Amino acid sequence: MNRPLRRLAVVMMGMFCALLISTTTIQFFQAPALNADSRNVREIYREYGRDRGPIIVAGETIASSQPVDDVYRYQRTYANGPLYAPVTGYFATAFNSSTGLERSESQVLNGTADSLLVSRLQDLITGKQPKGGSLELTLDPAAQQAAWDALGDQAGAVVAVEPASGNILALVSKPSYDPNALATHDRDAARAAWEQLTNDPAHPLNSRATGPTTYPPGSIFKLVTTAAYLEDNGGDASQSVPTDATFTLPGSSTVMHNPGRGTCGSGDTGPLSFAFARSCNTTFAQLALSLGTDRLRDQASAFGFENTWHVPTKVSPSTVGDITNDAQLAMSGIGQYEVRVTPLQMAMVGAAIANHGVLMEPHLVATVRDADLTVRSRTTPKEYSRPISATTAATLTELMRGVVTEGTGTPVAIPGVDVAAKTGTAQTGNDSHAHAWIVAFAPIVDPQIAVAVLVENGGAAGAAADGGHTAGPIAKRVLEAVVK
């Protein structure tokens, strides 16, 4: 071979090696980044053009994909969109984004989840068009609708949980939004809806039930304070506790009063049942001081505080906050200062008490099926913790029964049904009205449902709001929807 041919061969071999290296780099090393690049139109069409599976509640489809004649081929639609929006979220092609179950369970819905591997292999062998899997949820449509209707036009949230399983029976947040407005393939219409929702000062895209916003719980946090006190000191509901009319916060001149600036009995001490039923602030501030910061924090942690739940959508962690002195500890004991919670977390506190001290992990998804309706996975109830003993749970239940029969929770009473509850009115620390809260469960024997209700800034009642009269009737409607 003469010299020119050898040189040409070397050049050709070099070019071939360069091509091989370049192709390998792109196909193997750069593939993940290229696939994830928001400018990759082919990847966007592949992801958003899948025949996603449905989301189902009690046999009724609340989210589904319909064939359309455009580049995406399928349009995501939502039945009764605002009612279920805090659960489903949205799946939007216009801005290549998703939220809620559409995001957290996207691999199931688009058919790429590991649990659907067998289904994908069958489709590959038979040549069938791949389809996504379906989600069957734990929601009870009657409870969901009752919560929606009872909350009305007020801002707030309702979460209901089945104590023995952790099944979430209702999850409502208001104001809500219509996911169909964001899921439309009309880019201009979708962006207009997005701008309207994101600029709305009421923040309808945020779930008040699960976060990102958390709220001061006020007196419903006394459930945690009382639980810690009973665990450490034992005793029944009749035991004697401090019942002062006023209490000066340690190290300050600030005087704490009871609700309505009332007394808490006829003397300096009285039965725990009386103080609990009337939600005496002075009592539980002093109980918190007797416990100490670490003990109060540990008890809250046992109930799930500081934990980021995934149900499977992400839930903002509830927190006791930073406590650096006794005055802050006393305020934290009554659910003020820096204590912040989600309604889901407080429903779980009620559920643990109802379930004899056993806290089950909360979840929304009951069953995953493939496109042929074959069950691929079921959610098995799982114990998270035992924050209190069965004895403490029984005492707390009796205390909560007294709230309904003779205390601040009489509006949640249901004829013929024993109901347990704790009300709360939480100061916000600003010029806004207080939040109205209630945690309740029923029936007391063999509880079927625990519910937490938040009415933001007092709702329609404004400055006159309180947990019993403002949030109580809402909880009652939800309890009645489940307890037959």
C-alpha positions as CSV (number, residue, x, y, z in Angstrom):
1,M,0.0,0.0,0.0
2,N,1.5,3.3,-1.0
3,R,1.8,6.2,1.4
4,P,-1.3,8.3,0.2
5,L,-3.6,5.3,0.7
6,R,-2.1,4.6,4.2
7,R,-2.7,8.2,5.2
8,L,-6.3,8.0,3.9
9,A,-6.9,4.8,5.8
10,V,-5.6,6.3,9.0
11,V,-7.8,9.4,8.6
12,M,-10.8,7.2,7.9
13,M,-10.1,5.0,10.9
14,G,-9.8,8.2,13.0
15,M,-13.1,9.5,11.8
16,F,-14.7,6.2,12.4
17,C,-13.4,6.2,16.0
18,A,-14.5,9.7,16.6
19,L,-18.0,8.9,15.3
20,L,-18.1,5.8,17.5
21,I,-17.1,7.8,20.6
22,S,-19.5,10.6,19.8
23,T,-22.4,8.3,19.3
24,T,-21.7,6.3,22.5
25,T,-21.4,9.5,24.5
26,I,-24.7,10.8,23.3
27,Q,-26.6,7.5,23.5
28,F,-25.3,6.4,26.8
29,F,-23.7,9.2,28.9
30,Q,-25.8,12.2,27.7
31,A,-29.1,10.3,27.3
32,P,-30.6,11.1,30.7
33,A,-29.8,14.8,30.5
34,L,-31.1,15.0,26.9
35,N,-34.3,13.1,27.8
36,A,-34.9,15.5,30.7
37,D,-34.2,18.6,28.8
38,S,-37.4,20.7,28.6
39,R,-36.6,21.6,25.0
40,N,-36.7,18.0,23.9
41,V,-40.0,18.1,22.1
42,R,-39.9,14.4,21.2
43,E,-39.6,13.4,24.9
44,I,-42.4,15.8,25.8
45,Y,-44.7,14.3,23.1
46,R,-43.8,10.8,24.3
47,E,-44.5,11.6,27.9
48,Y,-47.6,13.7,27.5
49,G,-48.9,11.7,24.6
50,R,-49.3,8.5,26.6
51,D,-52.7,6.9,27.2
52,R,-52.6,7.5,31.0
53,G,-54.7,5.3,33.2
54,P,-57.7,6.5,35.2
55,I,-58.0,7.6,38.8
56,I,-61.0,6.0,40.4
57,V,-63.1,6.7,43.6
58,A,-65.7,4.0,44.6
59,G,-65.9,2.7,41.0
60,E,-66.3,6.2,39.4
61,T,-63.6,7.7,37.3
62,I,-62.5,11.1,38.4
63,A,-59.5,11.5,36.0
64,S,-59.1,9.9,32.6
65,S,-57.5,10.3,29.2
66,Q,-59.7,10.9,26.1
67,P,-58.5,10.5,22.5
68,V,-58.0,13.8,20.6
69,D,-56.8,14.7,17.2
70,D,-53.5,16.6,18.0
71,V,-49.9,15.9,18.6
72,Y,-50.5,14.7,22.1
73,R,-53.2,12.2,21.0
74,Y,-54.8,12.1,24.5
75,Q,-56.5,14.8,26.6
76,R,-56.6,14.5,30.4
77,T,-60.0,15.3,31.8
78,Y,-61.3,15.6,35.3
79,A,-64.9,14.8,36.4
80,N,-66.0,17.1,39.2
81,G,-62.5,18.7,39.0
82,P,-62.6,21.2,41.9
83,L,-63.9,18.6,44.4
84,Y,-61.0,16.3,43.9
85,A,-58.3,18.8,42.7
86,P,-56.3,18.7,46.0
87,V,-56.0,14.9,45.5
88,T,-55.6,14.4,41.7
89,G,-53.7,17.6,41.0
90,Y,-53.3,18.5,37.3
91,F,-51.5,17.1,34.3
92,A,-50.6,20.0,32.0
93,T,-49.0,19.8,28.5
94,A,-48.9,23.6,28.1
95,F,-46.2,24.0,30.7
96,N,-44.9,20.5,31.0
97,S,-45.8,20.0,34.6
98,S,-48.0,18.0,37.0
99,T,-49.0,18.0,40.7
100,G,-50.9,15.8,43.1
101,L,-51.3,12.1,42.3
102,E,-50.7,13.0,38.6
103,R,-47.1,13.7,39.7
104,S,-46.5,11.3,42.6
105,E,-48.0,8.3,40.9
106,S,-47.1,9.3,37.3
107,Q,-45.2,6.1,36.6
108,V,-48.3,4.0,37.4
109,L,-50.6,6.2,35.4
110,N,-48.2,6.3,32.4
111,G,-47.5,2.5,32.6
112,T,-43.8,2.6,33.4
113,A,-43.9,1.6,37.1
114,D,-42.1,-1.5,38.2
115,S,-45.4,-3.0,39.4
116,L,-46.6,-2.9,35.7
117,L,-43.6,-4.7,34.2
118,V,-45.6,-7.9,33.4
119,S,-48.3,-5.8,31.7
120,R,-45.6,-4.0,29.6
121,L,-44.0,-7.3,28.5
122,Q,-47.5,-8.7,27.5
123,D,-48.1,-5.6,25.4
124,L,-44.7,-6.0,23.8
125,I,-45.3,-9.6,22.9
126,T,-48.9,-9.1,21.7
127,G,-48.2,-5.8,19.9
128,K,-50.9,-4.0,21.9
129,Q,-50.8,-0.3,22.3
130,P,-49.3,0.4,25.8
131,K,-51.7,1.9,28.3
132,G,-51.2,3.2,31.8
133,G,-52.3,1.6,35.0
134,S,-55.2,2.8,37.2
135,L,-55.4,4.0,40.8
136,E,-58.3,3.1,43.0
137,L,-58.4,5.5,45.9
138,T,-59.5,5.1,49.5
139,L,-61.7,8.2,49.4
140,D,-65.4,7.8,50.4
141,P,-67.4,9.9,47.9
142,A,-70.1,10.6,50.5
143,A,-67.6,11.9,53.0
144,Q,-65.8,14.0,50.3
145,Q,-69.0,15.6,49.1
146,A,-70.2,16.2,52.7
147,A,-67.0,18.0,53.5
148,W,-67.1,20.1,50.4
149,D,-70.7,21.1,50.9
150,A,-70.4,21.8,54.6
151,L,-67.3,24.0,54.2
152,G,-69.2,26.1,51.7
153,D,-67.6,29.3,50.5
154,Q,-65.2,29.4,53.5
155,A,-61.5,29.0,53.1
156,G,-60.2,25.9,55.0
157,A,-59.8,22.2,54.8
158,V,-61.3,18.9,55.9
159,V,-59.4,15.6,56.3
160,A,-61.1,12.4,57.4
161,V,-59.2,9.1,58.2
162,E,-60.3,5.6,59.0
163,P,-58.5,5.0,62.3
164,A,-57.9,1.2,62.0
165,S,-56.4,1.3,58.5
166,G,-55.1,4.8,57.8
167,N,-57.3,5.1,54.7
168,I,-58.0,8.7,53.9
169,L,-61.7,9.0,53.5
170,A,-62.0,12.7,52.6
171,L,-59.5,15.4,51.7
172,V,-61.0,18.8,50.8
173,S,-59.4,22.2,50.4
174,K,-61.0,25.5,49.6
175,P,-60.8,27.6,47.6
176,S,-60.1,25.0,45.0
177,Y,-59.6,25.1,41.2
178,D,-60.6,23.2,38.1
179,P,-57.7,21.0,36.8
180,N,-59.4,20.9,33.3
181,A,-58.5,24.6,32.8
182,L,-54.8,23.7,33.2
183,A,-54.9,20.4,31.4
184,T,-56.3,21.8,28.1
185,H,-54.1,21.5,25.0
186,D,-55.0,25.1,24.1
187,R,-51.7,26.7,25.2
188,D,-53.0,30.3,25.4
189,A,-56.1,29.2,27.5
190,A,-54.0,27.1,29.8
191,R,-51.5,29.9,30.4
192,A,-54.3,32.4,31.0
193,A,-55.8,30.0,33.6
194,W,-52.4,29.5,35.2
195,E,-51.7,33.2,35.5
196,Q,-55.2,33.8,37.0
197,L,-54.7,31.0,39.6
198,T,-51.1,31.9,40.6
199,N,-52.0,35.6,41.0
200,D,-55.1,34.8,43.1
201,P,-54.4,36.1,46.7
202,A,-56.5,33.1,48.0
203,H,-53.9,30.7,46.6
204,P,-56.3,28.0,45.3
205,L,-53.4,25.9,43.9
206,N,-52.2,25.3,47.5
207,S,-53.7,22.5,49.5
208,R,-54.8,23.7,52.9
209,A,-55.2,20.1,53.9
210,T,-51.6,19.0,53.3
211,G,-49.4,22.1,52.8
212,P,-47.2,23.9,51.9
213,T,-49.0,26.2,54.4
214,T,-49.2,25.0,58.0
215,Y,-51.4,26.6,60.7
216,P,-51.3,27.3,64.5
217,P,-53.6,24.6,66.0
218,G,-54.7,26.4,69.2
219,S,-56.5,24.3,71.7
220,I,-56.7,21.1,69.6
221,F,-53.0,20.7,70.4
222,K,-54.0,20.2,74.0
223,L,-54.7,16.6,72.8
224,V,-50.9,16.2,72.5
225,T,-50.2,18.0,75.8
226,T,-52.7,15.9,77.7
227,A,-51.4,12.7,76.1
228,A,-47.9,13.4,77.3
229,Y,-49.2,14.3,80.8
230,L,-51.3,11.2,81.1
231,E,-48.5,9.0,79.9
232,D,-46.1,10.4,82.5
233,N,-48.6,10.7,85.4
234,G,-51.3,8.2,84.8
235,G,-54.7,8.8,86.4
236,D,-58.2,9.0,85.1
237,A,-60.3,11.9,83.8
238,S,-61.2,13.0,87.4
239,Q,-57.7,13.6,88.6
240,S,-56.9,17.1,90.0
241,V,-55.1,19.7,87.8
242,P,-54.4,23.4,88.1
243,T,-57.5,25.5,87.2
244,D,-56.5,29.1,87.8
245,A,-58.5,31.9,86.3
246,T,-55.3,33.6,85.1
247,F,-51.7,32.6,84.7
248,T,-48.7,34.9,84.4
249,L,-46.2,33.5,81.9
250,P,-42.8,32.8,83.5
251,G,-40.2,35.5,83.2
252,S,-42.7,38.0,81.9
253,S,-45.6,40.2,82.9
254,T,-47.9,38.7,80.2
255,V,-51.1,37.3,81.7
256,M,-52.8,34.3,80.1
257,H,-56.6,34.0,80.3
258,N,-59.0,31.2,79.6
259,P,-61.4,31.4,76.7
260,G,-63.8,34.2,77.1
261,R,-61.7,35.3,80.1
262,G,-63.7,33.0,82.2
263,T,-62.8,31.1,85.3
264,C,-62.0,27.4,85.2
265,G,-63.9,26.2,88.2
266,S,-64.4,27.4,91.7
267,G,-60.8,27.1,92.9
268,D,-57.1,26.8,92.0
269,T,-57.5,23.1,91.2
270,G,-60.2,20.9,89.7
271,P,-60.9,17.8,87.7
272,L,-59.0,17.3,84.4
273,S,-62.4,16.5,82.8
274,F,-63.7,19.9,83.6
275,A,-60.6,21.8,82.4
276,F,-60.5,19.7,79.2
277,A,-64.2,20.1,78.3
278,R,-63.9,23.9,78.7
279,S,-60.4,24.1,77.2
280,C,-58.9,26.0,80.0
281,N,-55.7,27.6,78.8
282,T,-54.2,28.1,82.3
283,T,-54.4,24.4,82.9
284,F,-52.6,23.2,79.9
285,A,-49.9,25.9,80.0
286,Q,-49.0,24.6,83.4
287,L,-49.2,21.0,82.4
288,A,-46.7,21.8,79.6
289,L,-44.4,23.4,82.0
290,S,-44.5,20.3,84.2
291,L,-43.6,18.2,81.2
292,G,-40.7,20.2,79.9
293,T,-39.8,21.0,76.3
294,D,-38.2,17.7,75.4
295,R,-41.1,15.6,76.7
296,L,-43.7,17.7,74.8
297,R,-41.6,17.6,71.6
298,D,-41.1,13.8,71.9
299,Q,-44.9,13.2,72.4
300,A,-45.6,15.3,69.3
301,S,-43.0,13.4,67.3
302,A,-44.6,10.1,68.3
303,F,-47.8,11.3,66.7
304,G,-46.0,12.1,63.5
305,F,-44.8,15.7,64.0
306,E,-41.6,16.7,62.1
307,N,-42.2,13.8,59.7
308,T,-42.7,14.5,56.0
309,W,-45.6,12.2,55.1
310,H,-46.1,10.9,51.5
311,V,-49.6,9.6,51.1
312,P,-48.2,9.3,48.3
313,T,-48.5,13.1,47.7
314,K,-46.1,15.1,49.9
315,V,-47.4,16.5,53.2
316,S,-45.7,19.4,54.8
317,P,-44.3,18.4,58.3
318,S,-46.0,19.7,61.3
319,T,-43.8,21.1,64.0
320,V,-43.7,22.2,67.7
321,G,-41.2,25.0,66.7
322,D,-38.3,26.4,68.6
323,I,-38.8,26.7,72.3
324,T,-36.1,28.5,74.3
325,N,-37.8,29.5,77.5
326,D,-40.7,28.6,79.8
327,A,-43.0,31.3,78.5
328,Q,-42.7,29.9,75.0
329,L,-43.2,26.4,76.4
330,A,-46.4,27.4,78.2
331,M,-47.7,29.0,75.0
332,S,-46.7,25.9,73.0
333,G,-48.7,23.7,75.4
334,I,-51.9,25.4,74.3
335,G,-51.0,25.2,70.5
336,Q,-49.7,28.7,70.1
337,Y,-46.3,30.4,69.7
338,E,-44.5,28.5,66.9
339,V,-46.6,25.3,66.8
340,R,-47.7,24.7,63.2
341,V,-49.8,21.8,61.8
342,T,-51.6,20.5,58.8
343,P,-55.2,19.3,59.1
344,L,-54.0,15.9,57.9
345,Q,-51.7,15.6,60.9
346,M,-54.4,16.6,63.4
347,A,-56.8,14.0,61.9
348,M,-54.0,11.5,62.5
349,V,-53.8,12.5,66.2
350,G,-57.5,11.9,66.5
351,A,-57.3,8.6,64.7
352,A,-54.5,7.4,67.0
353,I,-56.6,8.1,70.0
354,A,-59.6,6.4,68.4
355,N,-57.5,3.4,67.5
356,H,-56.5,2.7,71.1
357,G,-53.2,4.4,70.9
358,V,-52.0,2.9,67.6
359,L,-51.2,5.3,64.7
360,M,-51.5,3.9,61.2
361,E,-49.7,5.4,58.3
362,P,-52.2,7.5,56.2
363,H,-52.6,6.7,52.5
364,L,-54.8,7.6,49.5
365,V,-54.1,4.7,47.1
366,A,-55.9,1.4,47.8
367,T,-55.2,-0.6,44.6
368,V,-53.1,-0.4,41.5
369,R,-54.4,-2.2,38.4
370,D,-53.0,-2.6,34.9
371,A,-55.0,-1.8,31.8
372,D,-56.6,-5.2,31.8
373,L,-57.9,-4.5,35.4
374,T,-55.6,-7.1,36.9
375,V,-54.5,-6.1,40.4
376,R,-50.8,-5.4,40.5
377,S,-50.5,-4.1,44.1
378,R,-52.6,-3.3,47.1
379,T,-51.8,-1.0,49.9
380,T,-51.5,-2.9,53.2
381,P,-52.3,-1.0,56.4
382,K,-49.1,-0.3,58.2
383,E,-48.5,0.8,61.8
384,Y,-46.4,3.9,62.1
385,S,-46.1,4.2,65.9
386,R,-47.8,3.7,69.3
387,P,-47.6,7.2,70.6
388,I,-49.8,6.5,73.7
389,S,-50.9,3.4,75.6
390,A,-54.4,2.0,75.3
391,T,-55.1,3.3,78.8
392,T,-54.2,6.8,77.9
393,A,-56.2,6.6,74.7
394,A,-59.2,5.5,76.7
395,T,-58.9,8.4,79.2
396,L,-58.5,10.9,76.3
397,T,-61.6,9.4,74.7
398,E,-63.6,10.0,77.8
399,L,-62.2,13.5,78.0
400,M,-63.2,14.1,74.3
401,R,-66.7,12.6,75.0
402,G,-67.1,15.3,77.7
403,V,-66.3,18.0,75.2
404,V,-69.3,17.0,73.2
405,T,-71.7,16.2,76.0
406,E,-71.0,19.2,78.3
407,G,-68.2,21.3,76.8
408,T,-67.2,23.4,73.8
409,G,-68.1,20.7,71.2
410,T,-71.8,20.3,71.6
411,P,-72.5,21.4,68.0
412,V,-70.8,18.1,66.8
413,A,-73.2,15.9,68.7
414,I,-75.1,13.3,66.7
415,P,-78.3,11.8,68.1
416,G,-77.8,8.1,68.9
417,V,-74.1,8.2,68.2
418,D,-71.3,8.7,70.8
419,V,-68.9,11.3,69.5
420,A,-65.5,12.4,70.8
421,A,-64.1,15.8,70.0
422,K,-61.7,18.6,70.9
423,T,-62.3,22.1,69.6
424,G,-59.8,24.9,69.1
425,T,-59.6,28.6,68.3
426,A,-56.1,29.6,67.2
427,Q,-54.7,33.1,67.2
428,T,-52.8,33.9,64.1
429,G,-50.4,36.5,65.4
430,N,-51.5,39.1,62.9
431,D,-54.5,41.3,62.2
432,S,-56.5,38.4,60.8
433,H,-59.3,36.6,62.7
434,A,-58.5,33.4,64.6
435,H,-58.7,30.0,62.9
436,A,-61.5,27.7,64.0
437,W,-60.6,24.0,64.5
438,I,-62.1,20.7,65.6
439,V,-60.8,17.1,65.8
440,A,-63.5,14.5,66.3
441,F,-64.1,10.8,65.8
442,A,-67.2,8.5,65.9
443,P,-68.6,6.2,67.1
444,I,-66.6,5.9,70.3
445,V,-66.9,2.2,70.3
446,D,-65.4,0.8,67.1
447,P,-64.6,4.1,65.5
448,Q,-65.2,4.4,61.7
449,I,-63.9,7.9,61.1
450,A,-61.7,10.6,62.6
451,V,-61.9,14.0,61.1
452,A,-60.1,17.4,61.4
453,V,-61.7,20.6,60.2
454,L,-59.9,23.9,59.7
455,V,-61.9,27.1,59.0
456,E,-59.4,29.7,58.1
457,N,-59.6,33.1,59.8
458,G,-63.0,32.2,61.2
459,G,-64.7,31.9,57.9
460,A,-68.1,33.6,57.6
461,A,-68.2,34.1,61.4
462,G,-65.1,36.3,61.4
463,A,-64.2,37.5,64.8
464,A,-67.1,35.7,66.4
465,A,-65.8,32.3,65.3
466,D,-64.9,29.4,67.6
467,G,-64.0,25.8,67.1
468,G,-67.3,24.4,68.4
469,H,-69.8,26.6,66.5
470,T,-67.8,27.3,63.4
471,A,-66.0,24.0,62.7
472,G,-68.2,21.6,64.7
473,P,-71.2,21.6,62.3
474,I,-68.8,20.8,59.4
475,A,-67.3,17.8,61.2
476,K,-70.8,16.6,62.1
477,R,-71.8,16.5,58.5
478,V,-68.7,14.5,57.6
479,L,-69.2,12.1,60.5
480,E,-72.8,11.5,59.6
481,A,-71.8,10.7,56.0
482,V,-69.8,7.7,57.2
483,V,-71.4,6.6,60.5
484,K,-74.6,5.0,59.4
